[in-house]
Amino acid sequence: MDRDSDILIVGGGLNGPVLALALAQAGLTSTVIDAQPAQVHRNADFDGRGYALSLTTVRMLTALGLWEAVADRAEPILDIVVSDGRAGEGASPWHLHFDHAEIEEGPMGHVLEDRYLRPVLLDALRAVPGITHLTDETVTAQATSPQTAEVTLASGRTLRGGLLVGCDGRRSGTAERAGIRRTGWGYAQTSLVCAIAHERPHGGAAHQFFMPSGPLAILPLPGNMSSLVWTETTERAAQIMALDDAGYMDELRPRIGAFLGEIALCGKRFAYPLDLTIANSLTGERLALAGDAAHGVHPLAGQGLNLGLRDVAALAEVLVDATRRGEDFGARDVLARYQRWRGVDVTALAVATDGINALFSNDNPLLRPLRDLGLAAVNAVPGLRRGLIREAAGLTGDLPRLLQGVPL
Amino acid sequence: MSATQSQNSGTVDPAEVAKFEAMAAEWWDPNGKFKPLHMLNPCRLDYIVTQIAGEFGRDPKAPKPFEGLRILDIGCGGGLLSEPMARLGAEVVGADAAERNIPVARVHAEQSGLAIDYRHTTAEALAAAGEQFDVVLNMEVVEHVADPLGYLNACHDLLKPGGLMICSTINRNPKSFAMAIIGAEHVMRWLPKGTHDWRKFITPDELFDLLRRAGLTPEDRTGFVFNPISWSWRLSDRDLSVNYVTASTRPAA
């Protein structure tokens, strides 16, 4: 039973490499099969894409020795302001205000640009023993048996391991080839992503405006810059993307209002259609799914990455603990522990973000005052507000050790 | 199937092999006939690994921490404990008095790529042959034997001086009767009726006394507690009311 690696990881985005690094801490070897050519990853131009990293995600990156290299580039989120708005009117006076001084853990999270996180991950993949990173390589076929998992690559190579993990995104080929069906629906919404420079400082505040067409998130970047995730109906989004930069900014300005002063576009514009897609099972024979391959949720409040890393932390912990007690890490009962741990939570968050969005993405004149009152009420009750802050920071639920900052 | 036959597959009846493979699949099915053992296994292994690592000064986070240790698994069944010990680097002998378990365990170890010496024999016979081990795993066996003291004497002899024995069994009180016999055998049907005879259950004090009389030094006792909410087992310092485990050592010569 020769194995090329203990674990075969399909997907070279963020979740796959982080999983490989977490497993390596405990001596489990892995091969990361990455569809991207190596040089694409090293494109360090500013492109405007940023991640809102929750506090627990930052702890995990710290425990894996990755945070130090990016800490200087990350902007701490000191405040989160959630409000109801309508284009042309700016935010309603009834808003929720979360201040990091209300939780003991420090900043509620950090915003980090993709171009800084990715090279650090790639360097770590190269530096840590036991990890093989195959770039520009895709899986064309996979087969599992009670004892092994095997993949065939586009280059014709065959790899064998004890477990196949699909970190290959919301259209996961790994899940599809395993016959794992998905449940999902579209929102007829598209997220527009870009970065802006602004005249006034953001003061470390992240904003979430609930607009009738969909939420607008403003995340603070270092200096007088912010990353925007701006959601519109798919039809409107297509029209806006077709505009030139000046026309695009004319659409954006009234949505943000005047609180940041003059604003200007930096870097590229991106558009991501929104849909919810959940794999009906997170595991199969010698197989597990993590991140968007397991569940792509509405990227409200940038929870997608944090949710994915929560899967990675839980899966790594289950596999490492099993290995240390001598169990076969790819056995059915071991994988069932991961399914039990992450299966429910995923559905809860998908339903929660779906419900919040349905309530707010609506211009019903009866609902608007109601939810304004709801926000004001939550704001008035410190305990409830603290609970929501902890939820946004990822501090609730049964936390994997890595998310507590404890190495495996 | 003898050891010679398994090495020389040309003489093996394929129908027999298929039968053993099917039985091995049954032993190792986490939702099958041996579900209660599979559910308890992570908890048992946590205890065993911690005790062995502590006794022999091994780092349980290192790869193959039990390299160089010789371990005997008494009542090995399909190899649910033998395989993890082998994976952790130990040299493992799995013994079972039920002859049919041996080829089943062998087939599965081979599928798992593990070298384990499975034998159809008893603790008494191994002791009489002068075999000795660093660790003896004596899990859920003592409540089934006719003469517990005689059996534990044999276990003592099987240990090298300074060796460690892990012994688990079931307490004897109304709660254990309700849980292990009525609950596990009659209500949940986890175990066939008649698997356990309540009169043979042993209290922790009685077991410590038996271990001392067998020449062993009791070191630790810990409960295995089933949580019906999380549907899993955990270790407990305090609650030894039903399933429990002990660690004892043979004094160095």
Interface residues (C-beta under 8 A of the other chain):
Chain A: M1 A26 G27 P146 Q147 A322 R324 R325 G326 E327 D328 A331 R332 D333 A336
Chain B: A25 W28 D29 P30 H38 N41 P42 L45 D46 V49 P60 K61 A62 P63 E83 P84 M85 A86 R87 L88 Q111 S112 G113
